[in-house]
Amino acid sequence: MDGTQTDASITGSGPRNASAALHGGPLALYRARVAAGDLAADPAQELAAETLQDLWRRLRGYDPRPEAPEATGWLTRVFRRKPVDEAPGDAPQGLYLVGEVGRGKSMLMDLFFETAEVSRKRRIHFHQFMQDAHKRIHAWKQANPGDADPIPPLADSIMAEAALLCFDEFQVHDIVDAMILGRLFEALFARGCVVVATSNTAPGDLFKGKPGRDAFLPFIALIKQRVAVLYLQSARDFRRDRIRGLPTWHVPADGRAERALDSAFLELTGQPNGKPLVLEVLGRHLELPEESGGVARASFDDLCGRPLGPADFLALATHVHTLILDNVPRLGPDSADRARRFITLVDALYEHRCKIVASAAAAPDSLYERGENASMFERTASRLNEMQSQDWLALPHLT
């Protein structure tokens, strides 16, 4: 999930103006999108864009990796890097953008990431970053059973890929994550890594009320030292504004409906396509074709045509705020397993107020009229109907 778009799709104002805005930084790009009518003007967002613009200027051409004529491979560059206790003195301070859901934090970071003139950069959901970190730690321990500390080589491998890390939805809920974050980020900052993050939670409230939080406090202090905190005080929930203006149930599931779902994805994310989403669930991987900015897209068969269960749907409903679902079929006696999974999926989405935009063979009340679970589906149909109402669409997502 890297936020990449074509110039014209970002600004809606044509390739020449778009290219100029891209090279002018996130503030120029933000103003171009407002001028084109793609964004509504918002003082809080413009202030955040100005702050990101300042960081953009300081980061132009930034690369803390020492170069040498003979250093051609990434392993050579890794082992020539300064030791962990020699932090570069010229590393720009990053930014931690915090605010309520739907205020445009991810959109602003997308503009910053797209324009950042840094040769090695990565934009990723923080949950996915930690999953990847755990996998690398496990692989390193398997390959190096006699060595006790995987953190320095992990930081080396991350820095070999990106000197700028942009994290979406920075949250810490897992004690295992909490225990490695302090040392990992200390090592990354010491190597010159610059971090930009969005979050619904202020740094001082991360991991609040969880067992073992005292051991997590040095990480909070480190974040406050190396990353400036900016509160996005916008009064409008732009995400809810967008979803409330969209039709959410399209019948029948034909070409017109598919185009409507394409438009919904573009409207909600600002991008025509997303990146594959992989969630780790009880040691397994749940893979979906597309995700961007908290909006996932999958087909009915992707989710209900394979043996998934409540844990999978819970992980999905808490990870994304909107699911775009293609091709919900009519259900009957020959599709009892798929119907049961769909019931469980809708329950998870409903309980966590995850919005759904779908194409279907029929209206909810007519999807499942006879079969083993037909009577149970009456509640599901009722929930699907409620989930199309403007009042329900205005409810905040529950993670």
N, C-alpha and C positions, 0 to 999 in steps of 0.2 A: 504494500500500500504506500505508494510514494507520491501521490497527488499530481502526477504528471498529466498535462493536457496539451493539446495543440494551442498555438497562440490565439487563433480565432475563437476557439471554444471558450477560452478563459475570459476574453473581454467582450465578445459579441460585437466587436467594432471593426472587424476586418484585419487581415494579416499585417498591414503596414503599421497601423496604430497599435495593434496588439504587440508586435515585436518591439516597438519603442517603449511601451509600458513595461514589458518584461525586462528590458535592459535598464529601466529606470528604478527598479526595486519594487517592493511590496506596496508602498504608499501610492506610487504612480499607477500600479495595476489596480489597486482598490478604487482609486478615483476614476480610472477608465471604466471600470465595471459599473460604478454608480452613474457615470455620465451616459453609459449605454443603456441604462435601465435594468441591468441584470441584478443590481443590488439596490436596496433602499438606503439612502444616506442615514448614517447613525453616528452621532458624536463620539460615543464610547468606542465604537469600532475604528473610527478614524484616529483616535488617540492611540489605540493599540497598534494600528498600522504605522503611525509615526514612530513609535518605540521600536517596532520591528525594522523600520527603515534605518534607524540609527545603528542597530546591530548589523543589518545588511551592509552598510558602509564599512563598518569595522572588520567584517568578515571577507571582503572582496579579495580573492586570491589567497585566502588563509590556508595554510597547510603546515602543521607542526612537524611533519616528518622530515628529518634531516636527509638531504640528498647527497649522493656521492656518485661519481662517474661509474664505479664498478657495481653499484647497488641496483641491479636490474630486476631481480626476483623479489616477490613479496617477503619470503623468508629472510633474505639478506637485509631488507629494509627494516623488518621487525627487530632483528637482533642488533641493528645499528642504532635503534632508538634509545633515547635517554633512559636511564633507570627510573623506576617508579618514584624515587624520592627526590628527583630533580624536576620539579614542576616548571614548565615553561612560564616565564614571567609576562609574556605578551599575549596570552590566551584571552580573547574577549570573554566578558561575563555573558552567560546565556540568559534565557528568559523563561519564566514559568507563568503562563497565562491562565488565571483562575477565574471562574465565573459559573453562573447557573447554566443548566442545559439550554441549548438552542440559542445562545447569544452570539454565535458566529466564531467561536474560538478555533474550531477545526478549519473553517474557511480561511481565516486569517493566516493560520500556519501553512495552509496549502499555498497561499500567495507568496509567503516568505520562502518556503522550500523551493517553489518553482523558479523564483528569481535569484536565489542564493548562488553567488559565483564562487562555489567551493567545489573542487574537483571530486572529492569523495564525501558524499552525503547520503543519509538514509532516513526515510520517514517510515515509521512503523507504529502500530498500536502497542502500547506498553505491555499489555498482557502477552502478546505474541513475542515481544522482545525477551521477556523473562522465560517463556517456554523454550525459546531458542538457546538462551543462556544455560538453562538446566541441561539441555541435550548436549551442549558442547562440554559442559563440566563432566557429565557422565562419560562421554566419549574419551575425554582426556584422562580420566581416572582409569578407564579400561586399558588405555595405551601406556599409561605410566603408573603402574601399581605401586612402585616404590616411592613416588613423590607425593608429598602431603598437600601442596597448595596449588590448586588449579587457577586461582584468581589472576595472577600476573600473566600467564599465557592466554587466558580468556580475554583480558583487557588488550593484550597485544593483537589478538586475532580480530577483535572488534575494531580497533584503531586502524588496522591494515585495510579495512573496508570503508571506514567513514570517520572523518574528523568532525563532522557535524551530525548530531543525532537529533531528530525531531520526533518526539513521542506524543501520540494522541492518547487522551484519556489516561493520564498518569494516576494510578490508584494502587494501593498495597493492601491486600486482604489476606495473603498467604504468609504464614510464619516462616516458611522455607525461603520465600522471596525476601522477607524482611531481614533474615539473618545474613544474606550474602550482599544485599544492596550497598551497605556502607562501604565495605572493602572494595567492591567492584567499581563503584562510582569514584571512590578516592583514587583508585588506580587509573581510571579513565581520565579524570581531571588532571592527574599528574602527567599524563601523556599529552595533554593539550586538547582533549575533547571538549567541544562546545555543545551544550544541551539546550534545546528549546522544547517546551512541553506545554500541553493543555491539560487542564484538570477541573473537575467540579469541586475539588477539595483543596483548601489552603495547605501549604506545606506543614504548618504546625498542627494540623488535624489529621495528617496521614497516620494510619494504623492506630487511631485513637480508640481507647477502650479495649484493646486486644491484649491477651497475655504476652508478656515479653516485650512490651513497648519501651520499657526503660532502656533496653539494649539497642533500640531503634533510634533513640533521640540523637546520637551523634550523626546519623545520616541526615536527619532533619536540619541540624546545624550546618552540615556540609552543603546541603542544597541552598540554604539561605545565604551562605558565603559565596558560592560559585555561580548562582543563578538569581537574577533579579526577579522579583515577584510583582506582577501587574494584575490588578483586579479589573475585570471587564464588567463595568457597571451598567450595561445596556438594560433598559426597562422592557424591551421587547423580546419575546421568545420567537425568533425568526423560524426556527424549526417547526414549531406548532403552527405558525402562520402559513407555512408552505404546505404542510400535510392537510391542514383544514381546508385548503382551497382545491384539493385534488379529489376526483372520484376514486373510490377505493375498491369497488367490486365491478368487474367488467365481464359481461355475458353477451354472446358466447366467447369461448377462448379461441378466437380466430386471429387473422392477421391484424385487424383493427385493434383488438385487445392487446396484442403483443406490442404494437406501436405505442399504445397508451402506457404500457408498463415501461417501455424504453423512455418515454417522455417523463414519467414519474421518477425514474432513477436519476435522470439528468437534472430534473427540477430539485430533487432532494439533496443531491450530492455535488452538483455543478460539473459532473463528469459523465460522459456517455457510457463508460464502462468502468468496472472496478477490477480488483485483483482477487485471486483465489483466497478464501478464508479457511484457515485450519485451526480448529479448537481441540485442545487436549481434554478428553473426558474419561476419567477413570483409567488412565493409561492407554486409551485408544485415541484415534484421531477422527474428528468429525470434519469433513471437507465440504465446502460450499463453493460454487463456481465463481461468485463475485461478491465483493464487499468494498465499500468506500464510505468513510465518515460515519460509521454506525448504521449504514443501510446495506442489508444483504439481499442478494437475489438468488433464487433457486427454483427449480421446478417441483411440482408435487411429488414426482417419482424420486427426486434427489433426497427428499426428506421422509416420505411415507412409503416409498417402494422398496426400501431396504430395512433391515432389522435394527432400527433405532428405538430408543426408549426414553423414559422421562428424564434421565440425567442428560441425554443429548439435547433434548428440547429446552431444558432448563438452562444449559450452558448457552444455547443460542439466544434465548429470550432475555438473558441478562447481559449478553455481550453486545447485541445490536438493539437500536431503538425502533427500527422499522424493518419488516420483512416484505420483500416483493416476491410473490409466489405465482409461478406460471402454471397454467393448465391443470386446475383442479377438476377432476372428472366427476361424473355421476357415480355414486357408489351403490353397491347392491350385495346380494348373497354371495357372489363370487369374489368379493373384495373385502371380506371381513377384517383381515389383518391390516390392510391399508387404511380402512375406515377407523379402526381402533387407534392406529398411530396418528391419524389426522385429528381425532378427538383429543388425544394427549397433547399434540402440538398446539392446538388452539387453546387448550386449558393453560399451558405454560405462557403463551403469548398474552392471554387475557390477564392472568394473575400478575404479570410484570408490566402490564400496560404497554406492551410492545405493539406498535401499529402494524397493520397488514394491508397491503395493496395487492389484489389478486385478479387473475383471469380464471374464469370457471365455466363449466358447461351449463350451469343453472344458478339461480338464486339460492342462498343458503337453505331456505325452507324446502327446496326441491332437490337438493343434492343426494339425499339418502332417505328414500321413502319406504324401502322394504329390505329386510335382512336382519342378521343376528343382532346388530347394534343400532337398529333404526330408532328405537324408542330413546336410547341413550343420546342419540344424535340431536334430539329435539333441543336439549340444552346447548349443544354446540352451535346449532343454527341460530338460537336466540342470542348467544354471545357474539357470533359473527355479525348479526344485524346490529347489535348494540355498538360493536366496534366500528361501524360505519358512521355513527352519529357524530355531530360536531362537538357535543359535550364530551364524548369519550376521547375523541382525537385531541382535545385540549388538555387531557390529563398528563402529568409528567411520567416519564419512563421510570420504572423501579428496577434498580440493579441488585 
